[in-house]
Amino acid sequence: MDRIRAPAVFSQRKRQKGMHSPNLSCSYEIKFNKFVIFIMQRKMGKTRRTFLMELARRKGFRVESELSDSVTHIVAENSSYLEVLDWLRGQTVGDSSRFELLDISWFTACMEAGRPVDSEMKYRLMEQDQAPPLNTPEPEVPSFIASKVSQYSCQRKTTLNNHNKKFTDAFEIMAENYEFKENEIFCLEFLRAASVLKFLPFPVTRMKDIQGLPCMGDRARDVIEEIIEEGESSRAKEVLNDERYKSFKQFTSVFGVGVKTSEKWYRMGLRTLEEVKADKTLKLSKMQKAGFLYYEDLVSCVSKAEADAVSLIVKNTVCTFLPDALVTITGGFRRGKKIGHDIDFLITNPGPREDDELLHKGLLLYCDIIESTFVKEQLPSRKVDAMDNFQKCFAILKLYQPRVNNSSYNTSKNFDMAEVKDWKAIRVDLVITPFEQYAYALLGWTGSRQFGRDLRRYAAHEKKMILDNHALYDRRERIFLKAGSEEEIFTHLGLDYVEPWERNA
């Protein structure tokens, strides 16, 4: 009989969690070499599984922590043959016939006998076992075929009704962390996976539910599997507790601060906003100074009511100078969101382009703008690789609001109501576009970011066209395609039109 250390094979996910097998310090005598057992955690739980594995090893059984080629017997609890089979397919196991699929009752009998018992018919999981009991409703079958789900979000209609928020929240944390690290490949991998899950009309509860779906790479699948089994993602939790991530999250929350500036501050040893504000050697830009000055207002959410109020101010101001101008709210509010962090407006005027400068000055004068930065149009704007060469004004606007009722304040703090400000600083992006490019700018500035990214990718890969916020260029015909509406752009691309509120991928 061989005496070896109990196997301690852990997946990448388990290693990342910092878990260690309780058996690493123990040696057990393996008495039954022909039996290699793997106990499924599904419907069992981690604690119970760990206990059963330890028990079996003490009795001389070889138990693998991970599914491997050496496994001969798979033990499951409260799972049917088809459910185990589905799980195996999710583990990319092609041939499951090499395993004995057994109910936990076989394992219990082995433990009682202190040796392997025959895997009789009563212990085996077989296909007929999966038949549901009488009066059990049929499980709901998804009304779509996974293999027919497009890899492009511009071919999927995705509303704000997200059935898989616990997964997509974790994915977006991972993506943001990779964005801070400027790792575009891994960032996009998680964003694309999140986009697909947002599209699903049902919640994912098992690995089979994502079988055949596009954009589900190994990293995404690993996170999904852990959330299904454990209820949360250890990887996302690690990111949230990571010092660098927490610092970048704080830094980039300041208006005017991006990843490059955050990297610079972090390399200087700065970790919090308090440390940044205390460092007198830093030279902040005009917008960064405003970002710190009005920080509390700017990091708070903008409501739909506030967006509507700002929209009325902007439209009235624009119409004062240019009665024929068209003002459209874009971004998340156009897609149906009830809250946001800023408000985007697209402004176009069918008249002479010289009026644009007048329009910008009028907005600054009459919209009660606290601070702004104006980006002049970069000519020529018809370059096919130009993403956004429009005139833009990134501003902080003062929105006056009714005084908050006294009851909403903690009176123990003795606030002097006369000093409570009756306005809120709100971020506003104003984009002025030529009239003939309005449809393309509207499509680009409506978002979502992933929808726009996939739309450009689809145009390039499937249609040999180049799409940006100015135009659509057909590389085969060597012409720019004119469009007076978003619908016409979709027609040029051979796509079904997707409404703004269906672009929340």
N, C-alpha and C positions, 0 to 999 in steps of 0.2 A: 504494500500500500504506500502511496506517495503522500508526503507531507509538504504542502506548498502553502504559500500565502494566499489568502482568499482574494479572488480577483477584485480589482477596484478600477474598472474602466468607466470613465465618465465622459459625457458629451462635452462639446465646447461650451454649451450653455451652463452646465453644472460647474465646470471649472471656473467659468467667469463669475459665478455666484460665490466662489470661494468655499464651496462645500467640500468636505472631506469625508470619506467613508469611515464609519465607525469601526470598520474591520481592519484598518491599515495596521494597527498595532497588534493584531491577533493572528495566530497561525492555527489552521484547522486541518485535521486529517481527512483527506478525501477518500471515502470508502467506495463510492459508486461512480467510477470513471465514465461509464457508458451513458450516464444521465447528466445532461447539462441543462439546467432549468433557467428560464427567464420569466419573471413575474411582472405582468403588466400593471402599471400604476393606475390605468384608466378605471374609474368608478371605485377605486380602492383608497387612494390617498397616499401621500408620501410616508407618513409616520407608520401606518399599518404595513406598507410594503417593506420598509426598512426592518421592521420587527420580524416579519416572515422570512426575509432573506437571511437575517442573523440566525434565526431558529434553524433553518434548513442547513446552514453551514456548520452549526454546532453538531448537527446529527450526521455529518459526513457527506452531505450533498454538495455538488458543485453548482453554484448559482452565479450567473453573470449579471452584472449591474446594467449592461447595455445589450441590446440585440446584436448578435454577431453570427458569423458562419458556423461557429462551434455549437450554438444552441440546438438542442434536440427537442425539448419540451417547453411549450409556452403555456403558462397558467393565467387564467383570467377569472375575474369575479364579477358576477351580475352582467355578463356580456354574452351576446349570442355569437354563433359561428360567423354570421355575416358581418357583425360589428367588429370582430377580431380581424376578419379578412380585410375590411375597409381600413382598419388601422395599419395593417401590414402593408397595404398598397400605399398608404401615406408615408411609410418608411422606405418606399421604393424597393420593396421586396417583390421580385418577379414571380418566383416559384415558392408558394407557401406549403406545398405538399410535403416538403422535407421536414416540417415540424409536426409534432403531436400537439394538437390544440385541445387543451384540457380545462375542465372546470376546477375551481378552487377546492371542490370536494375531493378530488384526487390528491391534491397536495396535503389536505388535512389527513386523509387516510395514510399517506406516507409518513407524516409526522407521528401519527399514533402508533404505526407499526415500527417506526425507527428504521425503515428500509423502503425501497421503491415497491409499490404494489402494481399489479397488472393494470394497464390503462384500458379497463373494460369499457364496453359500450356506454355504461351508465355515467362514466366520467368524461367521455369524449364530447367535444363540441362538434355537432354535425349540422348540415344545412337545414334539416327539417326543424331543428331546435329554434330557428329564428321566427317561426310562424307566430303571429301575435295571438294572445288569448282571446276568447270570445268577448264581444262587446268593447274591444279595444279599438279606438278610432285609428284609421290609417294615417301614418305620418304624412305631413304636408310635403309634397314634392315641389321643388323649385320650378317655376313656370318658364325656365329658360335652360338652354344647354350650355354648360360652362365652356366647352370648346368653341362656341360661337361668340363668346364675349371678345370684343375687339381689344387689341393692345393699346389703341388710341382713345383717350378720353373724349375726343371730339366726335366719336362714333357711339358714345354712351350718354344717355340722358340721366343726369344725376341731380336730384333735388337736395334740399337741406335735411331731408329725413334720413339720417344716418343710423342704420341698425347695428353698426359695428364700431361704435365710438371707443370702446375700451381698447380695441386693436389699433385704430387709426390714431388715437392720442399717443400711444406708445411709438408708433411709426414716425409721427411728426416730431416727437422729442429726439428720436434717433437721427432723423433727417436734419434737424436744426443743429445738432451737435456736429454732424459731418460738414454742414455748411460753415460752421464756425472754424472748422479745421481745413476748410477749402478743399474738401474731398468731394468733388462733384459727382463722381460715379456712384459712391455709396449713398450720397444724399438723394440722388434721383431714384435709386433702387427702392428706397423706403417711400418716397413720395408717390411713385407709380403704384406700388403695392397698396398704399393708403387710398389712392384714387379708385382702384378696382373694388376695394372693400366698401367704400362709400356708395358705390353703384349697386351693390347687391340688395335685392328686395327682401332679404331675410337675415337674421343674425347667424353668424358662424358659431357652431357649438361643437364641431368635431372636424378633424383634419380632412375627412372626406368632402366636406362642404367646399373646400378650395381646390379640390382635385380638378385639373384641367384648365384652371383659370390662368390668364397671362400675368406676367410681371410678378409672379410669386417665387422669388429667389430663395436660396437656402437661408439667408439671414432673416428674411421676412417670415418664412415658414417656422424657423426656430422660435421667433418671438410669439407667433400665433400659438404654437404647440404649448409653450410654457404658460401662456395666459389661460388656455383651455384647462391645463392640468393644475396650475397653481393659483389662478385668479389674478395674477399680475406678472409683469415682466421684470426680472431681476436686472436685465441690461438697461432698460429705461430708468429703473430706480437708481442704478449706479451712475448714470449720466446726470440725473437730477442732483445727486450728491457730489458730483465732480467739481472741484474748485474752479477749474478753468471754465467749464460750462456755466457755472453760476456767475462768474465774473463777466463773461461775455454777454450773458443774458441781461445783466444789469446795465452794462455799458451800451449795448445796442438799443436799450429801451429809451435812451436819450435822443431826442430829435436832433438829427445832424450827425449822429455817430454810427459808423458802419463797422464791418468786420476788420478792415485795415487799421482803423483807429483803435479798436478794441485790442487788437494784437499788439500794437505799439504800447498801449497803456499796461497791458499784462506783462510784457517784457520788461517794463520799467519797474515792475514789482507791485503795481497797483492792483487791488482786488475788489474794492467797493467804490460806490459813488462818493461816499464820504471822503475816502482817500484821494479821489480825483479832485474834488472840490477844495481839499486842503492843500494840494500841491500847487504852489504859486509859480512854479517854473513852466507849467503847461500853458501853451498858447491856444486858446479855444477860438473856433470860428464864430462868426456872428450868430449863426443858427444854433450852434452848440451852446452858446451862452444863453440864448433864448430857451433852448431845450431844458437847461438846468433851472432857469428862472421860473418857468411855468410847468415844471416837471409833473407835479401832482395832477394837474388838469389834463396834461397830454397823455399820461399813461392810463387815465381812466377811460372807460368805454364811452363812445359816442352813441347816443340812442337814435332811433329812427325819427323821433320827434325833433331832436336837435338837428339831425340831417335835413329834415324838411324846412326847419326855420332858417338854416344857413342857405339852403337852396333858394328860398324866397328872396333873401337878401341879395344873393349873387345875380339871380335872374332880373330882379328889378333894377339893379345897378347896370347890368349889361344893356338892358333895353333902353335905359336912359341915354346911353351913348350910341348904341346901334340897334334901332328898333327891329331890324330884320335878322338879327343874330339868333342862333339856336344854342340853347344851353341845356346840357343833359348830364344828370348825375350818373356816374359810372361806378365801377368797383363793386364791392359786396352789396351795397344798398340797391344797386340795379338788379342784382341776382336774388334779391328777396330777403337779405339778412336784416335782422332787427337791431343789431348792434355792430359797431366797427371801431377802428382806432383813428381813422381819418376819413375825410370826405373828398372824393375825386370828382372834378367837373370837366367836361369836354365842351369847349366853346368854338363855334365856327360861324363865319360871316360870309355871305355870298358876295359882299361888296369888295372894294379894293383892299389889298393887303396892308396898305399904309394905315388903315384904321386899327390894325391890331395893336400898334404901339399906344394909340389913344385909349384903346380898351384896357390895356394893362394899367395905365396911369389912372384911369377912372376907377378901376377895381381897388387900387391901393388907397385912393382918396375917399371913397364912399363906403367901403365895406368894413371899416374899423379894423384894419389889419395892423397887428402889433409889430410883426416882424415878417420879412419875406426875402427870398432870393429869386432873382429873375434869370432864367437861362434863355439866352437869345437863340433864335433859330439858326441852325448850322447848315449852311448851304454848300453844295447842292443837296437838297433833301430827297432827290429822286434816286440816290444811290441805293442799289438793291440790298446792300448789306447794312443799311442804316436802320437801326431799330426804332429810334425815337428822336428825330431831329426837329421836333416842334418847339415853338416858344412855350416855356413852362414857368409857372410861378408857384414855388413852394412857400406857403405862407402859414402864419399863425393868426387866426381871426378871433376877435373878441365878440362872443355871443352873450348879449344881455339876457338874464333870466329872472323870473320872479324870486323874491327873497324866500329862503326856505323857512318853513314854519318853525317857531321856537321849539316845538315839541321834539323836533328831530335832532336837537342839540343836547348834549349832556350839560345841564345847567350847573353842575358842580364845578365845571371849568370856568364859570363866570365870563362867558363870552360877551363882549360889548357888541350888540347887534348892529350898531352904527358903523362898525369897522368891518363887518362881514361883506365881502365883495359880492355884487349881484351880477357877475358875469363869469364866463368860463372860457378859457383859451382852448381853441380847437384847431387841429391841423387841417389845412385845406390845400389840395393840389389843383391848380388851374392850368389846363392844357389848351392852348389855342392852335387850332389846326386849319389848314386851307380847306375850303369848301369841297373841293374835288377829292380830298383824301379823308373826308369825314367818316365814311362807312368803315374804312380800314382802322382808323384810330378808335372808333367806337368799339369795334370788335376786340381790339387789343387791350384797351383800357377797362373793358368790362370784366375780363378775367373769367374764371379763376386762373391763377398762375400756371397750374398744371394743364388746364384746358388749352390755354394759349400756347404753351410749350408743345403740347401734342399736336395742335393744329398746324404749327409751323413744321414739325417733324413729319406729319402726314403729307403736307404739301411737298416737302423736299424728297421724301423716300418713295411715296406712292404716285405722285403726279409730276415729278421733275420740275417743280415750281419753287419760287422763293417768295415767302410771305413775311411781311413785317407790318408795322403799324402805319405805313405809308401806302403800300401798294402790294399787288400780286404780280410777279414776273414769271412769264412762261419761258423757260429756258429752251424748249424745243422750237417754239415759234419766234422767240426773241422779241417779245412784245409785253408791254404792261397791260393788264386787264382792268378796264374801268369797272367800277361798281358804285351804284347809288344807294345801296342798302346792304345790310349784313346778309340778307337772303341771297342776294346776287353773288356774294363772295362764296357762300356755301355751294351755290349752283356751279360756279367756275371750278370748284374743287370736286364736284360730283358727290357731295355729301347731302344728307337730309338736314334741313335746318334745325338747329337746337336753340330753343328759347333761352333768354338770359337766366331765368330761374332754374334751368336744367343744366347749368354749367358749373355746378358746385363740386366738381371732382377734386 
